[in-house]
Amino acid sequence: MTKWFTAQGPTPEETETEVARIVAAWPDAPTLNLETLGMVLNTARTQVVAFAPDPEEAGDRIADLLAELGYAEDTIGAVLALLELDPPADPIERYVFAQLGQAKTLYNAGSVNSAGEVGMDGFTFTPRPLDKVIRSIIRPTEGGFSVG
């Protein structure tokens, strides 16, 4: 079972478990301020979900195309069932991985000073929302058509 990263649980014990999980995946996570960490993770999740393909919309498009090609309704239903176009109860693993990558990008972008420098030694980078790598994790293009 895959689940979204979060900095907060319903109980203090579950919050501790969630923070340990995020630190295991992102050792430099800003765990001294769980409110900030939570905002970064929630913003990253929102961005990933907004960019992800809508399975219902994809299913409608596929159904319309198959109907236009003359396939019977029961065949269209079988194809849609095989494609598993219903939104999954648990997030797709690559979406959670993209959330982690995007959270790091967001946090680093907020850590840039006015000269564009991050950290020590004057390392610089230009942060971009949902960079090419994160977009390709959410919507892989290799291998053809992807619905989610």
N, C-alpha and C positions, 0 to 999 in steps of 0.2 A: 504494500500500500504506500503510495507516494502522497505526500502532503506538502502544502505550501510552507515556506519558512516563515516564522513569526517570532517576535521577541516577547510575547505575552501568552501565558496560559491562564486557564480559569482559576488555578490555585497556585500558591507560591512554589510548590513542588513541581508542577507542570511548567511554570515559567522557567525554573532552573533547568529542567530537561530541555526546553526549547532553546534556551541560551546556549547550553552545552552542545546541542545539535548544530546551531549556527556557527559556533566557534570551531567545531570539528571541520566544518566545510569552509569556513572563512576565518582563519586565525586572527586576522587584523580587524575583525568586526568591532565597531564602537560599542562595546558592551558596558562601558562605564555610564552611558546614558541610554537606557532601554527605550525611552520615549523617542529619541532620535533614531535609534536602530529600528524601532517599530515603524516609524514614518517612512524610512528609506525602504524597508522590506515591503510595506503596503503599497508605496508608490511604484516600486518595481513590478509588483504583482499586477497592479492595475494596468500598467503599460503593456505588460506581456499579454494579458487577457484582451486588451483593446486591439493589439496587433494580430493576435491569433485568428485563424480563419473560424468563421461561425459555422459549426457543423450543421445546424438547421438550414442555413442559407445554402450551403454546399449541397445538402440533400435535396432541397427544392430545385436547385439548378440541374442536378443529375436526373431527378425524376422528370422534370420538364423536357430535358434532352431525350431521355429514353421514350417518353410518350410521343414526342415529335418524330422519333425514328420508328414508331409503330409498335413498340413492345406493349404487351398486356399488363394491366395493373398488378396482377399477382407476380409477374416476373420483375416488375419495377420494385415491388415491395421486397422480394427476395434479394435483389441486388443491394438495396439500401440496408437490409438487415446484415448482409455479408460485409458491407463497408463499415458497419457499426457507427453510424452517423449520429446516434444519440449522444448528447454531451455526457462524458464520463462522470461518475460520482466523485472520483478522485482525479486530481489534475494529472495531465500527461507528464511523464518524467522530464522530457526535454523542456517543458514549460517551467518546471521548478528549477531546472538547471539554468534556464534563461533568466529567471527571477534572481537567482544568486549572482549571475554575471552582471545583470542590470543594476542590482543593489550596489555592487562594488563600484560600477561606473558612476552611479549617482553620488555615492559617498565621496569618491575621489574628486568628482567635479565640484562638490561643495567644499573641498579642502584646498582648492587652488587659490593662491593669493592673486592680487591684482596684476602681478607680472606674469601670471600663468605658470608659476612654479609650484611644485608639489614636493613636500618632504625636504630632506636635506640634499645637499649637493646640486641644487638648482635643476633637478629633473623636471622637464616640462612635457605636457601633452595637451591636446585639444580634445576635451570631452565632447562626445556627441550622443544625443539621446538615441537609444536603440541602434547602436552601431551595426555594421554589416554582419558581424559575427553573431550577435544576439538575434538579429532578424533571421539569419539562416538557421539558427537553432529552433526558433519558433515555427518558421515556414521553410523547411528544407526544399531546395529546388532541384537537387540532383535526383534523378530517378523519375522525374515527371510529376504528375498531378498529386497534390497532397491536400487533404481536407482536415487534418487535425491530428 
